[in-house]
Amino acid sequence: MATLKELRDRIEGVQNIQQITRAMKMVAAARLQRAEKAIVSLRPYASRLDSFCARFISEAVGLEHPFFEQREVENHLVLGIASDRGLCGSYNNKVTDETRRVIEKEEADSHHLEVIGTRGALGMRHEGYEPDRVHEDVFNPVEFEFSEELSTCMQEMFLHHEVDRVSVVYSKFYSPVRQEVLCRTLMPCDPGQSWNRMKEEAAGAEDLEGVEKEPDELGTPEDDVYIYEPSYGEVCRDLVHRNITVQLHRCLLEAQASEQGARMIAMDNATDNAEEMVEDLTRKMNRQRQESITRELLDIAAGAEQMRKG
């Protein structure tokens, strides 16, 4: 049984940890507010650009564009977006598990793995996968220049046939208590799949701010006539390049908000658990102190009785 001094030390230690977790919760809440503002601001633009791009490239009948080429997947590039720090519950484990599942599901000859976040790299190494590249210090805040640089690099790998498919695993932010790990194929571009995905997203996320409902059919009226300058192919190439970059940036912002939301909830739970531990240890300490006082009173009473008899 622990002594009174040991119990007091344990209570003091738990209270110190509680102060740290409470402070971390407040920091995560402040960062979440900024991250949520950033992703909510981007969603309308990214959603509409993705919709417009899907409608635009659906007209590419007979156009052999490299971004539309559906090749046999021999080399698969997977980008897993995790975090640099822990103490965010099961957030990193879920991203790691989904990344591993995506790699195992795709029957490719080789896989190129890139990871954003130190914790994600550690998780993948624990699963037996060594990342080709690890990107650190990406968040707080996420810079569009980084998204553009990473997107350009992946597009060049796809266009030079170094990879045949590019997939991104990220956590989509709904609320601080709800994040969903998803896998999105960035390349090759399939307008039909993009359209169906956007319809499912809009139908299943009524409370997801910035996502608009899309029409049931993909296409444009037959009497719509467009003149493209300089050419349809060049406009399509620039539009697809822009859309891939914006969608990658959106994945990063979604992951950033998800991480802060998960950390805020995890620290809130840790603070509540610390409070329960303090109460439990305090009860044990009071009970033991009361037992000690009772024993001392009994000893005094027994000594007084012996003196009276003597």
N, C-alpha and C positions, 0 to 999 in steps of 0.2 A: 504494500500500500504506500502511495506517495505521501511524503510529509507535507506539512502546511507550507513550508518554504518552497518545495518543488511545485506545488499547486499554484502558489502566488507567481512563481516564475513563468509557469506555463500560461497563466492568464495574461500576464504582461506581454509575453511573446505573441499570443494570439491577437491581443489588442493592437500590437504594433503592425502585424500583418493586415489586420482589418483596416487600419489607417491607410496602408499602402494600396490595398484593393479598392477602397473607396476613392482614393485619389486617381487611380488608374481608370476607374469607371467614369469619373468626371472628365478626364482627358479624352477617353474614347468617345464620350457623348459629344464633346465639342468637335472632335474630328469627324464624327459621324454626321453632324449637322452640315459641315462644309462639304463632305463627300456626297451626302444625299442631295444637296443643292446642285452640285456639279452634274450628277447623273440625271436628275430630273430636268435640268436645263438642256442636256444633250439629247434626251430620248426623243422629243418631237422631231428634231432635225434628222437624227439617225434613222428613226422609223420611217419618215417620209422619204429619205434618200434611198433606203433599202427597197421601199415599195416602188419608187420611181425607176430604180435600176432594174428590178425584176420585170416591170412592165416594158421598159425600154429594150432590154436584151431579149425579151420574148419575140420581138420582131426580127431578130437576127436569123431569119430563115435562109439557109444557104451560105451564111457568113462563117467562114472557118477562122475563128478567132482563138488564139492560144488559151485564153482564160476559160473558154467553153469546152475545151477538149476533155472528153471523158476517157481517161487512159486506164489500162490495167494497173492496179496499185502495186508497184514493186517497191517503191520507197515512200514511206509515210512519215510526214513531219507532224509531231504532236507538240503543242505549246500548252504547258500547264501553268495556270496563274494561281499561285498561293501567296504566302506572306513572308516577310523577313523576320517577323517576331512571333512568339508563341503567346500563351495565355489568352487564347481566343476560342476555348472549347474544342469542339471536334472539327472546326473549320478546315484546317490544313489536312487532317486525316481524310475528310470527305473528298477534297480535291485530289489527293494522292490516290485514293481508291478508284475514283472515276478515271483518272489518267491511266492507271494500270489496266483497268477494264477496257478502255479504248484501244490501248496497245495490243492487248491479248485478243480482242475481237477482230481486228483487222489482220487478215492473212497476207501480210506483205513480206517481201524478202528481207527488208531491213527497215528499221525505225530510227528516225532522227528525233531525239527528245531535247526540247528546250524548256527550261523552267524559269519562271519569274518568282523570286522569293527564296531566301536561304532555307526556310523551313520546308518549302516544297522540295528543294534539292535533297535535303536530309531524308525526307520521307521516301523519295524515289530510290535513293541509295539503299535504304532499309528494305525496299521491295525488290532489290536486286537489279535496278536500272541505273546506269551512270549517265547523267545528262551530258549532252554535247556542249551546251552553253547554259550558264546560270546568270540571270540578270538580277542584280541587287540594287537596293535603294531606288526603286522605281516609283514607289508611292509617296504620298504626302509632300507635294501633290503629284498627280500623274501629268506629265508634260506631253503635249500633242507632238512635239518634235520627236520624242522617243517612239511614240506609236507610229509615226510616219517612217522613221528610220527602220524600225523592226518590220513593218509592213513591206517596205521596199525590198529589204533583204529576202523575205520569204517569197515575194513575188518573183524576184530574179531566180531564186532556186527553182520555183515552179516552171518558169518560162524556159529555163535552161535544162529542163528534164532531170534536175537533180532530185526532185521529189515529185510524186504523182498526186499527192493529196496533202492538204494542210488543214489540220483540225486544232481547235482551241478549246481547252477545258477551263471553265471559269464558274464562279458562283454568282448567280443572278440575285439581285437585291429586291426584295418585296417590302420587308419591314425589319426592324431590329430583331424580331423573334422569328423571322422566316427568311431563309436563303435557300436557294435550290441550285445544286451543281448541275451544269449542263455541258454538252459537247456540241460545238458548232463547226461545220465545215466551211472554211473560208474560200478554198480553191479545190477543185474547179467550180465555176459559177453555174448553178443550175437554177433558172428562173422559176421553174415549177416547184421545186423543193423550197426555195426561199419564200414563195408566195404561200404555200401551205403552212410553213412554219410561222409566218407572220399572222395568218388567220388563227392558228391555234393559240399563239401568244395573246392576241387581242381578245379571243373568246374566253381564255382561262385566267385572265388577269384584269378583272374589272377595276380593281383597286390599284393597278399599276399605272402610276401617273406618267403621261406622255405617250402612251400607246393608243393609236387610233384603230378603229375597225376598218377592215379592208373589204372591197367588193368580193362577191362570191366567185367571179370569173376573172381570169388573167387575160388581158388583152385590151385593145383600143378599138373604138368605132371604125368601121371600114372607110368612112368618108373623111377620116382625119388624114391629112397629107402633110408631111414634114420635109423640109429641105435642110440637109445637113451640110455644114461648112466647117472644116474643109472636106470631111468625108464621114460617112457613117462609121467606118472602122476606127478612125482616129478618135471621134467623139466617144464611141463605145469604150475604147481602150482607156481614155482619160477618166470616163465616168466610173468604170469598174475599178480602176486603181484608187480613185477617191473613195468609193464606197467601201472597199476592203479596208482601207486605212481608218475610216470613221468607225466601222463596225468593230475593228480591233481596239480602237480607243474606247469604244463603249464597253467592251468586255473588261477592259482594265478599270474603268470607273465603276462598273457593277461590282467587280471583285473588291475594289477599295472600300466601297460602302458596306459590302457584306462582311469584310474583315472587321471593320470598326463596330458594326452592329453586333457581330458575334462576340467581340471582346467586351463590349459594354454589358451584354447579358451575362457573360461568364464572370466578369468582375462583380456584378450585382449579386449573382448567386454565391460567389465566394465571400462577399461581405455578409450576406445573410447567414451563411454557414458559420462564419467566424463568430457572429453574434450568438448563435445557438451554442457553439462550443464554450464561449465565455460564460453563458448562463449555466450550462451543465457543470463546468469546472467550479463555478462559484457555489453552486449547490453542494458539490462534493466537499469543497473547502469548509463551508459553513457546517455541514454535517460532521466532518471530522473535528472541527474546532469545538462543536458542541459536545461531542463524545469525549474530547480531551478535558473539557471543563467539568463534565459529569464525573469522570474518573478522579480528577483532582478533589472534587467535593466529597466523593466517597472515601478517598484516602484520608482527608481531613476529619471526616465524621468518624471513621474507624480509629484514627489516632486519638481523637477526643474521648471516645468510648474506652479505649485501653487506659488512658490516663485516669479516667473517672474510676475504673475498676481497680486500678493500681493504687 
